């Protein structure tokens, strides 16, 4: 029974360190060929860890004799949280409170002593990484030995596991504060995401030796993150008053076709006047060219009065000449470009002919 109890108290770090001692003993015996090579992922991680000095919250307990054993082996077991319920983005905020109550019962509430244990384990692991960094950088080559590389990676991964446990235990805190401080201009998912990042930063900066609860420190950090997110979005709204909405984009097929058709029709009218396919008189052609700016090199169309001064008539007479010329152009355009000459006119040739003759007689 004693033997079984001792095995249960061993932490993952103790198991890793025992394997390290066996490897180091083998290395001392000359078994260089038995050393495990680092994977590419481990090499990249090691390079990243050695590129910058490791940050940690210092404590006098780290320098005591058998500190590692006291912090890990002799520490009480702490229940890990169940985060399968945590889907804040997928959850409907208007759902019944009964579901929230069931989820809240699955949370782990840490005591002050348990928080202290976890934060000491987290910061001690980071302290060991920092200590190994100093030893490595003090060497001539500034490169780690295989044993140092393995130890740096082991302590870093242990720190990450403890950090993740602390953060997951306090996820409900982020969700509760996000619902309590809802901002109409900030999306709920963005608010929760910003709160989670603030929670991780709070884990890195919290000093458990001062005797405060982590939730007190984390709440302030999360609220500051929410405030920064709101200010950031407010500045963005000032520069960009409306969001991009694809529905507001002009995508009317009929309207696009109409614009293209009108452009083609305008080009065809210009050719009719230029080539005089509508049998316009010299005066009619002059009026149309000046009135609609068809003359080469003309900057803008002329007014009725300006055209009347050129041909020596009143502006009312210019309007009459223009209307008659436009009628000729319209008929020619329908026959040649549109291909839709009025069939009823052709069917009622006698009536149309008489009306046309009477109209010409009146003119």
C-alpha positions, -999 to 999 in steps of 0.1 A, spaced: 0 0 0 29 24 8 44 17 -25 12 24 -44 7 57 -25 42 69 -34 35 62 -71 3 82 -70 21 112 -56 46 114 -84 40 143 -107 46 142 -145 77 163 -140 91 138 -115 86 110 -140 103 130 -167 132 138 -145 137 102 -135 139 93 -172 164 122 -176 186 108 -148 187 74 -165 197 91 -198 224 112 -181 238 81 -164 239 63 -198 256 93 -213 282 93 -185 289 56 -192 297 65 -228 264 56 -245 264 86 -268 246 67 -295 215 61 -273 207 98 -269 173 109 -283 174 135 -311 150 164 -310 122 166 -335 120 196 -358 91 209 -338 112 206 -306 141 223 -322 120 253 -333 105 255 -298 139 253 -282 152 281 -305 122 303 -296 128 296 -259 164 306 -261 158 337 -281 144 357 -252 147 357 -214 120 337 -196 97 358 -174 85 345 -141 72 357 -107 100 351 -82 95 336 -47 118 328 -18 105 292 -18 123 285 -51 157 288 -34 150 265 -4 165 231 -1 143 204 -17 120 231 -31 112 211 -62 100 182 -40 79 205 -18 63 223 -47 54 192 -68 58 159 -50 44 170 -16 17 192 -30 -20 180 -27 -38 168 -58 -60 195 -74 -90 186 -94 -88 196 -131 -118 214 -147 -142 200 -172 -144 224 -201 -166 204 -225 -195 227 -217 -176 258 -227 -189 270 -261 -197 307 -256 -199 316 -293 -222 287 -301 -245 292 -271 -277 312 -276 -276 340 -251 -314 339 -248 -314 302 -238 -330 292 -205 -311 297 -173 -316 260 -164 -289 250 -189 -265 276 -174 -271 262 -140 -262 227 -151 -230 239 -167 -221 259 -137 -223 229 -114 -194 213 -135 -170 241 -126 -141 237 -102 -138 264 -75 -103 266 -62 -95 276 -27 -68 302 -19 -44 274 -9 -50 255 -41 -44 286 -62 -12 292 -44 0 256 -51 -8 259 -88 9 293 -92 40 282 -74 42 252 -97 37 274 -127 63 300 -117 88 275 -105 88 257 -139 94 291 -155 121 299 -130 139 266 -140 137 275 -176 152 309 -168 179 293 -148 188 269 -176 189 299 -200 215 316 -178 236 284 -177 234 280 -215 242 316 -223 271 316 -199 288 289 -220 313 297 -247 291 284 -275 258 297 -260 243 264 -272 226 239 -250 238 204 -244 213 176 -253 205 172 -216 200 209 -212 178 210 -242 156 182 -230 153 198 -195 144 232 -209 116 217 -230 103 196 -201 101 225 -177 85 247 -204 58 221 -212 51 216 -175 46 254 -171 23 254 -201 2 225 -186 -2 243 -153 -10 276 -170 -37 259 -191 -52 243 -159 -54 277 -142 -69 294 -172 -95 266 -178 -105 267 -142 -114 304 -146 -131 303 -180 -165 308 -164 -153 340 -149 -146 354 -184 -180 343 -196 -199 357 -166 -182 391 -169 -187 393 -207 -225 388 -202 -226 413 -173 -208 440 -192 -224 436 -226 -215 464 -250 -239 470 -278 -211 481 -302 -189 450 -295 -197 415 -307 -201 390 -279 -177 366 -294 -150 393 -297 -157 403 -261 -152 367 -249 -120 363 -270 -105 395 -256 -114 384 -221 -97 350 -226 -65 367 -237 -66 390 -207 -71 360 -185 -39 344 -198 -20 376 -193 -33 377 -158 -20 342 -151 14 352 -163 15 383 -141 -2 372 -109 19 370 -77 3 344 -54 27 353 -26 8 385 -18 -22 365 -4 -49 378 -28 -74 356 -47 -66 353 -84 -102 361 -93 -99 396 -79 -68 403 -99 -82 386 -131 -115 406 -129 -97 439 -131 -75 427 -160 -106 414 -179 -125 447 -174 -96 467 -186 -94 445 -217 -132 450 -223 -127 488 -220 -98 488 -244 -118 468 -269 -147 492 -267 -124 522 -272 -107 505 -301 -140 498 -318 -152 534 -311 -122 548 -329 -128 524 -358 -164 535 -360 -153 572 -362 -131 564 -392 -155 539 -408 -191 548 -399 -207 518 -415 -197 482 -419 -192 467 -453 -224 450 -464 -224 430 -497 -261 435 -500 -255 472 -506 -232 465 -535 -248 473 -569 -255 439 -584 -287 445 -604 -283 425 -636 -311 444 -654 -297 478 -645 -262 468 -657 -276 455 -690 -296 488 -694 -265 509 -689 -245 489 -715 -274 491 -739 -277 529 -735 -240 533 -741 -242 513 -773 -272 532 -784 -255 565 -779 -226 554 -800 -250 543 -827 -267 577 -827 -234 594 -831 -226 572 -862 -260 580 -877 -254 617 -874 -218 615 -886 -226 593 -916 -259 611 -921 -279 579 -924 -311 597 -913 -310 620 -943 -307 651 -922 -305 685 -939 -274 706 -935 -292 728 -909 -306 698 -890 -272 683 -888 -255 715 -877 -281 719 -849 -277 683 -837 -239 684 -838 -237 717 -818 -265 709 -794 -251 675 -783 -214 683 -786 -207 659 -816 -184 684 -832 -148 673 -829 -129 694 -804 -160 709 -788 -158 709 -751 -195 710 -742 -229 712 -759 -243 746 -769 -275 762 -757 -305 768 -781 -296 805 -781 -260 799 -790 -269 775 -819 -295 801 -831 -268 827 -833 -247 804 -855 -275 796 -880 -292 829 -877 -326 819 -862 -344 822 -829 -339 796 -802 -376 785 -806 -369 777 -842 -337 758 -832 -359 737 -809 -383 728 -837 -354 719 -860 -339 698 -833 -371 679 -826 -376 671 -862 -341 659 -866 -344 638 -835 -375 621 -849 -356 612 -880 -327 598 -860 -351 578 -838 -367 561 -868 -333 552 -883 -321 539 -849 -351 516 -846 -347 503 -881 -310 497 -881 -298 493 -845 -328 480 -826 -343 460 -854 -378 468 -841 -395 489 -866 -431 494 -857 -449 465 -874 -483 481 -868 -471 511 -889 -463 487 -918 -496 469 -914 -516 502 -914 -496 517 -943 -525 536 -957 -534 552 -924 -497 559 -915 -491 573 -950 -521 597 -948 -511 608 -913 -475 614 -925 -486 634 -955 -509 655 -935 -481 661 -910 -457 671 -938 -484 694 -952 -489 711 -919 -451 716 -915 
